[in-house]
Amino acid sequence: MRPKSKLSDPGIILVGVLLFVAGIVLVWWPTDIYFMGISLAGWLMFASYFIWFLIAVIYVLWIEKIDKEEE
């Protein structure tokens, strides 16, 4: 069996996605754009909670698939 690349590990890939989403929120943070009385950065942070949950579900399913393939 060949050793697997660390860069193809689901955890590393999904951490990159998390950093990307967090970076987008931080880019919007200093702007004074408001929607329904709440800063756009606040809305992005709120929406990102759903993204975090989706990423967690993807990670679990991805790891289960890898474990089944190794058996």
N, C-alpha and C positions, 0 to 999 in steps of 0.2 A: 504494500500500500504506500502510495506517495504521500509525503508530508504536505499538508494543506497550507496555503498562504494565509498569513495572519490578516491580510487586507480583505480576504473573502469571507472572514468570520462575520456572521450576522450582527453580532454585538458591535463590532467596529463600524460596520456600514450604517447601522441605525444611530450610533452616537454621532456620526457625521451628519445625518439628517437632523438630529436634535440640535446640533450646533448651528446648522444652517437656519432652522426655524427661529432659534433664539437670536441669531444675528439679525434676521429681518425685523424682529420686534425691537431690538436695540437700535436699529437704524431709524425707526420711526419714533423712538422715545422722545427726542428733543423737539419734535414738531408740535405745533399747536393746532392740530386739526381735530375738530370735535364733531361727533355724530351722536345725536340725541343727548347732548350734554356730557358725553363721556369722551375722553381723549381716544384718538385712534389707537395709540399704544395700548390702552386699557382693553379695547375691543380685540386687538391682536393677541394680547395675553390670554383673554378669556377664550378665544377661538383655539388657541394653542393647547388648551387642556384637552380638547377633543382630539387634537392631533397626537398628543402624548399617549392618550388611551389607544388610539388606532395603532400607533407604533408599537405599543406593548403587546397588543393582540397579534400583530404581524410577527413580532419577535418570537412569541410563544409558538405560533403555528410553524414558523420557519425552523425553529429548533426541533420541534417534534418531527417534522419531515426529515431533517438531517439524521436524527436518531433512528428513525425507521429504516432509512437507507443504509445505515451502518450495521444494522442487525442482520 
